[in-house]
Amino acid sequence: RMAGLEGAATISTRPMRREVYVVPGPEGLDFDDAGCVMGDLDCGFYLRPERPNNILIGSVEAACDELGWVEEPDAASLTLTRTEFETHVLRGARRIRNLGLPHEQRGVVGVYDVTEDWLPVYDRTDLDGFYVAIGTSGNQFKNAAIAAHCMAELITEVEAGRDHDTDPVVVQGPHLGLPIDLGTFSRNRPLDADAPVNVLG
Ligand SMILES: Cc1cc2nc3c(=O)[nH]c(=O)nc-3n(C[C@H](O)[C@H](O)[C@H](O)COP(=O)(O)OP(=O)(O)OC[C@H]3O[C@@H](n4cnc5c(N)ncnc54)[C@H](O)[C@@H]3O)c2cc1C
């Protein structure tokens, strides 16, 4: 908005308040060792290990869940909601035997920016020299290093004169050497009506 670019791109971002919950792994299960990342679209949650031997549970935007869109991100409450905590832990308990519902609720509350298709925008803008890495929602912390690498490659190419909008930069993954087409993260990408719209991206 400050750069005068509001509405200039197909993709926009919108702030959403989110909670994730942390509960102890059930007795007898070493979740640090045996745990994995699991998404359950039927029950409306995902979970992953959270050391030491905890399970982190979050929502995958089930159709019956109210989404926490906020107008004023700085004014959003950062306190966990008991009902939501219970709802999600009980969803997890449908898949993990003996998962308890603790009286003490633990977790993280935050606000993140969400795009229409839940993919981030890693791109230049219509203003020369102004680049954005935004709309990272709840799934890009783990990608921070490669996102930074992609942004560095993008900026280097565009500043050297490349028209990334018509000829998207393709970055080679530094470890596996696989191509990453940065057109996927364009601010003007077409929206796919069949693409999943949830935090798993
Ligand atoms: C409760 C919660 C749980 C999460 N769990 C996980 C998880 O389990 N795994 C995982 O990988 N990630 C998770 N995340 C997401 C992760 O935290 C974010 O993806 C990551 O922090 C994004 O970092 P960033 O610096 O790229 O973006 P941000 O910290 O969002 O930084 C973007 C910056 O760009 C600025 N900005 C935005 N729009 C514009 C614009 N148009 N012009 C100029 N500046 C702009 C913003 O003000 C901000 O300073 C979670 C987030 C929350 C809130």
The ligand as an ORCA input file, in Angstrom:
! r2SCAN-3c Opt
* xyz 0 1
  C       0.848    -20.067     14.799
  C       1.806    -20.295     13.672
  C       2.306    -21.571     13.444
  C       3.192    -21.822     12.407
  N       3.682    -23.084     12.230
  C       4.556    -23.340     11.239
  C       5.093    -24.651     11.057
  O       4.782    -25.581     11.791
  N       5.958    -24.853     10.031
  C       6.326    -23.859      9.179
  O       7.121    -24.112      8.270
  N       5.831    -22.599      9.323
  C       4.964    -22.318     10.323
  N       4.444    -21.061     10.488
  C       4.726    -20.064      9.452
  C       6.038    -19.343      9.620
  O       6.119    -18.778     10.905
  C       6.058    -18.253      8.549
  O       5.890    -18.826      7.274
  C       7.401    -17.543      8.567
  O       7.621    -16.969      9.824
  C       7.399    -16.481      7.507
  O       8.588    -15.713      7.659
  P       8.880    -14.523      6.697
  O       9.953    -13.699      7.311
  O       9.066    -15.013      5.301
  O       7.483    -13.747      6.635
  P       6.837    -12.681      7.652
  O       7.429    -12.886      9.014
  O       5.388    -12.727      7.401
  O       7.509    -11.432      6.989
  C       6.977    -10.821      5.835
  C       7.252     -9.356      5.991
  O       6.807     -8.700      4.807
  C       6.021     -7.566      5.193
  N       5.062     -7.388      4.102
  C       3.930     -8.082      3.884
  N       3.313     -7.642      2.755
  C       4.105     -6.651      2.260
  C       4.030     -5.821      1.110
  N       3.028     -5.931      0.213
  N       5.021     -4.927      0.914
  C       6.043     -4.811      1.792
  N       6.184     -5.589      2.897
  C       5.213     -6.496      3.115
  C       5.377     -7.924      6.520
  O       5.047     -6.765      7.252
  C       6.500     -8.734      7.175
  O       7.405     -7.896      7.878
  C       3.575    -20.764     11.533
  C       3.079    -19.468     11.762
  C       2.198    -19.241     12.821
  C       1.685    -17.831     13.039
*
